Amino acid sequence: MNALAATNRNFLHASRILGLDSKLEKSLLIPFREIKVECTIPKDDGTLVSYVGFRVQHDNARGPMKGGIRYHPEVDPDEVNALAQLMTWKTAVANIPYGGAKGGIGCNPRELSISEQERLTRVFTQRIHDLIGIHRDVPAPDMGTNAQTMAWILDEYSKFHGHSPAVVTGKPIDLGGSLGREAATGLGVVFATEALLAEYGKSISDMKFVIQGFGNVGSWAAKFIHDRGGKVVAVSDITGAIKNSNGIDIPALLRHRETSESLKEFQGGDVMDPNDLLVHECDVLIPCALGGVLNKENAADVKAKFIVEAANHPTDPEADEILSKKGVVILPDIYANSGGVTVSYFEWVQNIQGFMWEEEKVNCELNRYMRKAFCDIKTLCQTHNCNLRMGAFTLGVNRVARATLLRGWEA
């Protein structure tokens, strides 16, 4: 099932639980605006090449729309639409005053030089600059983009609208980025995991972890888990996978990553088949890579007791049912990986105020937001007698529905 169909299914299930009016339900599903642009740039060799860019602005009932921009060959309208809708529910679950959006360009950033990436980013910004803005739609980094990408968007946008640091988040610190933003999603995942495990009388130091994806989110999550005494027994990225039943030395692996391009060359673990990683023996499985990695083919073989969804939509609905019947507890993506957008909100607030926070305050506030959201989800789980995914979806959908009704959507 593709991401859009799965997201719609979860939304409709939550809507039925909440008893939403059918017209309101349809209104909440339909995106506010869908943008498709052609971005033609000269390559370094002088040839012209064109890429298709998308921005889906899903909902703005609770505030400016918010969502990342990803550069990936598989970016398509359905995926962007699903992720924009997920952002609407995610910002509502986190209880920050945003709606949802998502964007992307169908390209492989690894095949583009830095100057080609800059030209592409600037052209994309030129095409959408009048449709984004501090109080309209605030982009952020996503797969294949980073703080430098945001710096280019800020610079290009400011040519049209004057200096506007709050137009994007995830910026370099020197351009108004927030301390703690780079680690925020990974740290948020760990705060969410702590809240979940505490419900079962356990802590991170008691657990063995498997982490799929060792990019920004996975590497920070692994570091914070290691710092708290948890054992990371297997990790993977696009270069391969390694395992160590005694726990991988994460600081050593991070140092190795700075000098080597491949996990497989790391001496502190045994090479393993990346396809076996998701079904490796562990207590907590944290998928931090692409969507749909847990499906009906492999779900029955998953050995983890807990799954913390650090990636967007890593679990297909079919896998969800299989895992639930096995008694696996799944912490859903719209809550588990909301640390990034929460600290993006803090960055936006700091930019608007022109007053920057210390990193300790950022992390303290993130912890507070993550723990409050978990309590809110648990309350909805008890109210509607549902699992954590539906607890999160009913929480998010209900908040957006209430805001929509209060604004007078039928007028």
C-alpha positions in Angstrom: 0.0 0.0 0.0 1.5 3.4 -1.0 2.0 6.1 1.6 -1.0 8.2 0.5 -3.5 5.2 0.7 -2.1 4.2 4.1 -2.3 7.7 5.5 -5.8 8.1 4.2 -6.8 4.8 5.8 -5.4 5.9 9.2 -7.2 9.2 8.9 -10.5 7.6 8.0 -10.2 5.2 10.9 -9.6 8.1 13.3 -12.4 10.0 11.8 -14.8 7.1 12.4 -13.7 6.8 16.0 -14.2 10.5 16.5 -17.6 10.5 14.7 -16.7 13.4 12.4 -19.3 14.8 10.0 -18.7 13.3 6.5 -18.4 16.8 4.9 -15.9 17.9 7.5 -14.0 14.6 7.0 -13.8 15.2 3.2 -12.7 18.8 3.8 -9.9 17.8 6.1 -8.6 15.3 3.5 -8.4 17.7 0.6 -5.1 19.6 0.3 -5.3 23.4 0.5 -2.9 23.8 -2.5 -0.8 21.5 -4.8 2.1 23.1 -6.6 4.1 21.6 -9.5 7.0 23.5 -11.1 9.6 22.8 -13.7 13.1 23.7 -12.6 15.5 24.0 -15.6 19.2 24.6 -14.8 22.5 24.6 -16.6 24.7 21.7 -15.5 28.4 22.3 -14.8 29.2 21.0 -18.3 26.9 23.6 -19.9 24.0 21.3 -20.8 20.5 22.1 -19.7 18.5 19.7 -17.5 15.0 20.0 -16.1 13.7 18.6 -12.8 10.1 18.6 -11.5 9.5 20.2 -8.1 6.4 19.8 -5.9 5.0 21.6 -2.9 1.8 20.3 -1.3 0.2 22.7 1.2 -2.3 20.5 3.1 -3.9 22.5 5.9 -3.5 25.9 7.7 -6.4 25.8 10.2 -4.0 25.8 13.2 -1.3 28.1 11.8 1.3 28.4 8.9 1.9 25.3 7.0 5.1 23.5 7.8 7.1 20.7 6.2 10.4 19.6 4.7 11.8 19.7 1.2 13.3 16.4 0.0 15.6 15.8 -2.9 15.2 12.2 -4.0 14.7 10.3 -7.3 11.4 8.8 -6.1 9.7 12.1 -5.1 6.2 12.0 -6.7 2.9 13.8 -6.1 1.4 10.9 -4.1 4.3 10.7 -1.7 4.5 14.4 -1.2 0.7 14.6 -0.7 0.8 11.8 2.0 3.7 13.4 3.8 2.0 16.8 3.8 -1.1 15.3 5.3 1.1 13.5 7.9 2.6 16.8 8.8 -0.8 18.3 9.5 -1.5 15.6 12.1 2.0 15.6 13.4 2.1 19.3 14.2 -1.3 18.9 15.9 -0.1 15.9 18.0 2.9 17.9 19.1 0.5 20.8 19.8 2.5 23.4 18.0 0.7 26.1 16.0 1.3 24.9 12.5 -0.5 23.1 9.7 1.1 20.6 7.3 3.0 20.9 4.0 5.7 18.9 2.2 7.9 19.5 -0.9 10.4 17.9 -3.0 12.3 17.7 -6.2 12.7 14.5 -8.2 16.5 14.3 -8.5 19.4 12.4 -7.1 21.5 15.0 -5.1 24.5 12.6 -5.1 24.7 13.0 -8.9 24.7 16.8 -8.6 27.7 19.0 -7.7 27.3 21.6 -4.9 26.9 24.4 -7.5 24.3 22.4 -9.4 22.4 21.8 -6.1 22.5 25.5 -5.4 21.2 26.5 -8.8 18.4 24.0 -8.5 17.4 25.2 -5.1 17.4 28.8 -6.1 15.3 28.1 -9.2 12.9 26.1 -7.1 12.6 29.0 -4.6 12.0 31.5 -7.5 9.1 29.3 -8.6 7.4 29.1 -5.2 8.6 32.2 -3.3 5.2 33.9 -3.5 3.5 30.8 -2.0 5.7 30.3 1.0 6.4 32.8 3.8 6.8 33.3 7.6 3.1 33.2 8.2 2.1 31.1 5.2 4.4 28.1 4.7 7.7 27.4 6.4 10.0 24.8 4.7 12.7 22.8 6.4 15.3 20.2 5.5 14.3 16.6 4.7 15.9 13.6 2.9 18.7 14.8 0.6 18.6 18.4 1.8 20.4 20.1 4.8 21.1 23.4 6.5 23.0 24.7 3.4 19.9 24.1 1.2 17.9 26.1 3.7 20.5 28.9 3.6 20.1 29.1 -0.2 16.3 29.2 0.1 16.6 32.0 2.7 18.9 34.0 0.5 16.8 33.6 -2.6 13.5 34.3 -0.8 15.0 37.4 0.9 15.9 38.9 -2.6 12.1 39.1 -3.2 10.8 39.8 0.4 13.6 41.4 2.4 15.6 39.6 5.2 13.3 36.9 6.4 15.2 34.3 8.6 11.9 32.8 9.9 10.9 31.7 6.3 12.8 28.4 6.7 14.0 26.3 9.7 16.9 24.0 10.0 19.2 26.8 8.9 22.9 27.1 9.8 23.4 28.7 13.3 25.2 31.7 11.7 22.0 32.5 9.8 19.5 32.2 12.7 19.3 28.5 13.1 18.5 27.1 16.5 21.0 25.3 18.7 20.0 21.7 19.1 18.1 21.6 15.8 20.5 19.1 14.1 20.0 16.6 16.8 16.4 17.3 17.5 14.6 14.5 15.6 17.0 11.9 17.1 16.8 13.3 20.6 13.0 13.5 20.3 12.9 9.8 19.3 14.9 9.0 22.5 12.6 11.1 24.7 9.6 9.4 23.1 11.2 6.0 23.7 11.9 6.8 27.3 8.2 7.8 27.8 7.0 4.6 26.2 9.4 2.3 28.1 8.5 4.0 31.4 4.9 2.8 30.8 6.2 -0.7 31.1 8.5 -0.1 34.0 11.6 -0.2 31.8 14.4 2.2 30.8 16.8 2.5 27.9 19.6 1.0 29.9 17.6 -2.3 30.1 17.2 -2.6 26.3 18.9 -3.9 23.2 18.3 -1.7 20.1 18.4 -2.2 16.3 18.6 1.0 14.2 17.8 0.9 10.5 19.3 4.0 8.9 22.4 5.8 10.2 21.8 9.2 8.7 21.0 12.3 10.8 18.2 10.8 12.8 19.6 7.3 13.3 23.1 8.4 14.2 21.9 10.9 16.8 19.4 8.4 18.2 22.1 5.8 18.5 24.4 8.3 20.3 21.8 9.3 22.8 20.8 5.7 23.4 24.5 4.8 24.0 24.9 7.7 26.4 22.0 6.4 28.4 23.5 2.9 28.7 21.4 1.2 26.0 23.0 -1.4 23.8 22.8 -0.8 20.0 23.3 -4.3 18.7 22.9 -3.7 14.9 22.8 -0.7 12.6 22.5 -0.2 8.8 22.7 2.5 6.2 22.8 2.4 2.4 26.4 1.1 2.5 25.5 -2.0 4.5 24.9 -3.3 8.0 26.9 -4.4 11.0 26.0 -6.2 14.3 27.6 -6.8 17.7 25.7 -8.8 20.3 27.6 -7.0 23.1 26.7 -3.6 21.8 28.3 -1.4 19.1 30.7 1.3 20.3 28.6 4.1 18.9 31.2 7.0 19.5 33.8 4.8 17.7 31.4 4.2 14.8 30.6 7.9 14.5 34.4 8.6 14.3 34.7 5.9 11.7 31.9 7.5 9.7 33.9 10.7 9.5 36.7 9.0 7.6 35.1 6.2 5.8 32.1 6.0 3.5 31.1 2.5 4.4 29.8 0.9 7.6 31.1 -2.4 6.5 34.7 -1.3 7.1 34.1 -0.7 10.8 36.1 -3.1 12.9 33.8 -3.0 15.9 31.1 -5.3 14.5 30.4 -8.2 12.1 29.0 -7.5 8.6 25.4 -8.7 8.2 22.8 -8.8 5.4 20.9 -5.5 5.6 17.7 -7.5 4.8 18.1 -9.4 8.1 18.4 -6.2 10.2 14.6 -5.6 10.7 14.2 -9.2 12.0 17.4 -9.2 14.1 17.0 -10.2 17.8 16.4 -7.0 19.9 14.0 -5.4 22.3 13.5 -2.1 20.4 13.5 -1.7 16.6 13.9 1.9 15.3 13.4 2.3 11.6 15.0 5.6 10.6 15.2 5.2 6.8 12.5 5.0 4.0 8.8 4.2 4.3 7.2 0.8 3.9 10.2 -1.2 5.1 8.0 -3.3 7.5 5.4 -5.1 5.3 3.4 -8.3 5.2 6.5 -10.2 3.9 8.7 -9.6 7.0 6.4 -8.5 9.8 5.8 -12.0 11.1 9.5 -12.5 11.6 10.1 -9.3 13.6 11.5 -10.2 17.0 11.4 -6.7 18.7 8.9 -6.1 21.5 8.7 -2.4 20.7 9.0 -0.5 17.4 9.7 3.3 17.4 8.9 4.8 14.0 11.6 7.4 13.5 11.0 7.3 9.7 7.9 8.5 8.0 5.4 5.6 7.4 7.9 2.7 7.9 5.1 0.3 8.7 2.5 -0.8 6.1 -1.1 -1.3 7.4 -0.9 -5.0 6.7 2.3 -5.2 8.8 0.6 -3.1 11.5 -2.1 -5.7 11.9 0.4 -8.7 11.9 2.6 -6.9 14.5 -0.3 -5.9 16.7 -1.6 -9.5 16.8 1.9 -10.6 17.9 1.7 -8.1 20.8 4.4 -5.7 19.4 3.9 -2.1 20.7 4.4 0.4 17.9 5.1 4.1 18.7 3.7 5.9 15.6 5.8 8.2 13.3 3.5 11.2 13.7 4.5 11.3 17.4 7.9 9.5 17.5 9.7 11.7 15.0 8.0 15.0 15.8 11.1 16.3 17.7 12.5 17.8 14.5 9.4 19.9 13.7 9.0 20.8 17.4 12.5 22.4 17.5 11.8 23.9 14.1 8.9 25.7 15.8 11.4 26.9 18.6 13.7 28.2 15.8 10.8 30.0 14.1 9.8 31.6 17.5 13.4 32.6 18.1 13.7 34.2 14.6 10.4 36.1 15.0 11.5 37.4 18.5 15.0 38.1 17.4 16.1 36.4 20.6 18.1 33.1 20.6 17.9 30.4 23.2 20.7 28.4 24.9 20.8 24.7 23.8 19.9 23.5 27.3 16.6 25.4 27.1 15.9 24.0 23.6 16.4 20.4 24.8 14.5 21.0 28.0 11.5 22.4 26.1 11.7 19.5 23.6 11.6 17.0 26.4 8.6 18.8 27.9 6.7 18.8 24.6 7.4 15.2 23.9 6.3 14.0 27.3 3.1 16.1 27.2 2.2 14.7 23.8 2.8 11.1 25.0 0.4 11.8 27.9 -2.2 13.3 25.6 -1.9 10.2 23.3 -2.3 7.8 26.2 -5.4 9.7 27.3 -7.0 9.3 23.9 -6.0 5.6 23.8 -7.9 5.1 27.1 -10.9 7.2 25.9 -11.3 5.3 22.6 -9.8 2.0 23.7 -7.4 2.0 20.8 -3.7 1.4 20.1 -1.0 4.2 20.1 -1.3 4.8 16.4 -5.0 5.5 16.6 -4.4 7.4 19.8 -2.1 9.7 18.0 -4.3 10.0 14.9 -7.4 10.8 16.9 -5.5 13.4 18.9 -4.1 15.1 15.8 -7.3 14.9 13.7 -9.5 16.1 16.5 -7.4 19.2 17.1 -7.4 20.1 13.4 -11.1 19.4 13.2 -11.8 21.6 16.2 -9.7 24.5 14.8 -11.5 24.1 11.4 -14.9 24.3 13.0 -14.0 27.2 15.2 -12.8 29.2 12.1 -16.2 28.6 10.3 -15.1 26.3 7.4 -18.6 26.3 5.8 -18.9 30.1 5.5 
